[in-house]
Amino acid sequence: MSVRVAVIGLGYWGPNLVRNLAACDAVELVAACDRDAARRQSIARAYPGVATPSDAAAVFANPTIDAVVIATPTDSHYALAKAALEAGKHVWVEKPMTSSVEHAEDLVALADARGLTLMVDHTFVYHPAVTKIGDVIASGELGDVYYYDSVRINLGLFQPDVSVVWDLASHDVSIMEHVIPQTAVRVQATGARHAGASVESMAYLTIHYDGGAIGHCHVNWLAPTKVRLVMIGGSRKMVIYDDNDVTEKVRIYDKGVDVSSVEGAYAARVQYRTGDMYAPALARTEALASETAHFAACIREGATPKTDGHTGLRVVQILAAAERSIAEGGRAIDLPVTRPSTAARTG
Ligand SMILES: NC(=O)c1ccc[n+]([C@@H]2O[C@H](COP(=O)([O-])OP(=O)(O)OC[C@H]3O[C@@H](n4cnc5c(N)ncnc54)[C@H](O)[C@@H]3O)[C@@H](O)[C@H]2O)c1
């Protein structure tokens, strides 16, 4: 039987979710809700069978709706997700899950207590390029991960409620959490507010891992061009992931150094390795299409989503630490020691 779903929030991102949910065999899109009449009308025209209420309360009160997808501004995620869980609905909430650690913890506890699926839309985790990079790292092909270094910049979209850290760095943090097989322990960040923004419009985040890896991302809403470039260095191989590259998004380089001590000498010998490069074939699936099918399957089977509430909470912990570091002039902020459990949910 299909999972009956409603979407709340039909602004920039919501219509992408509506399109993928409507196309998913395992889902029946029942309602699409927004306060804005023009946005409701545009969805009503494209999807005539879908109800378009203006008030989220109508969605929560509808007993035929199994799950709610929340695509409203970040500051409103907590109240809407809480109301949905309290009404017994499974929840898909946009990234970042909430704008505070306490709110994220609350949602995780509520979903766990009620045995409901709570999934956070960290879309890149479902992107074929990131899936491939995760597989390559897990197979040992890269060796030990030394670093993750990314540039994620473009002009706009300025968010009124959260800084560029919450908006754009949430993508890199979720990718790092997914592909780096080490635990993040400490965060340092600097940032700046420009063009009258009340929140940071550009920032540099550095994340230190317990196995020695370092993660860095540069995010900026005020760049003249769109760059989405990630470099990952390992002890054996290195990866470049250019999301703007249509044909070769991921390239894997057999490059590196071998350092060996020379017996009887203090000097170390460094040998540079420059082997082949290959661009692996990637699945052509849209990330959101895989993600909607995964959401429905998790609800039906009681399985834990790849990006469950615990994953979302960890991302929020890292972003909150980065925000605090910025406020304290770049001071290093230790992350909570215990990594949230990804154990299967109860119930
Ligand atoms: N996963 C991704 O790659 C990705 C990409 C873009 C945006 N997002 C996330 O999606 C969310 C929405 O971003 P956006 O850019 O679409 O915002 P937006 O401002 O364009 O749209 C938000 C919509 O929500 C509606 N809304 C707000 N509160 C409501 C309420 N209580 N009831 C009904 N409707 C309400 C607004 O009227 C608006 O139409 C954010 O959390 C953002 O971080 C995720």
The ligand as a Gaussian input file, in Angstrom:
#p B3LYP/6-31G(d) Opt

LIG

0 1
 N       17.788000      19.822000       0.475000
 C       18.205000      20.838000      -0.264000
 O       19.104000      20.715000      -1.101000
 C       17.532000      22.158000      -0.097000
 C       17.592000      23.143000      -1.085000
 C       16.947000      24.351000      -0.871000
 C       16.256000      24.570000       0.321000
 N       16.227000      23.599000       1.262000
 C       15.521000      23.791000       2.550000
 O       14.126000      23.865000       2.303000
 C       13.507000      24.722000       3.243000
 C       12.686000      25.763000       2.503000
 O       13.564000      26.564000       1.746000
 P       13.010000      27.437000       0.522000
 O       14.204000      28.074000      -0.071000
 O       12.109000      26.607000      -0.308000
 O       12.150000      28.531000       1.308000
 P       11.033000      29.504000       0.693000
 O       10.986000      30.688000       1.610000
 O       11.254000      29.703000      -0.765000
 O        9.677000      28.669000       0.847000
 C        9.115000      28.386000       2.089000
 C        7.591000      28.282000       1.910000
 O        7.020000      27.843000       3.150000
 C        5.772000      28.538000       3.322000
 N        5.482000      28.486000       4.764000
 C        6.219000      28.976000       5.786000
 N        5.644000      28.670000       6.972000
 C        4.521000      27.975000       6.690000
 C        3.512000      27.386000       7.497000
 N        3.557000      27.427000       8.830000
 N        2.497000      26.748000       6.882000
 C        2.426000      26.684000       5.527000
 N        3.383000      27.219000       4.718000
 C        4.399000      27.868000       5.280000
 C        6.048000      29.931000       2.796000
 O        4.840000      30.582000       2.459000
 C        6.910000      29.612000       1.573000
 O        6.138000      29.448000       0.394000
 C       14.647000      25.310000       4.099000
 O       14.774000      24.575000       5.284000
 C       15.884000      25.098000       3.241000
 O       17.078000      24.948000       4.014000
 C       16.834000      22.407000       1.067000

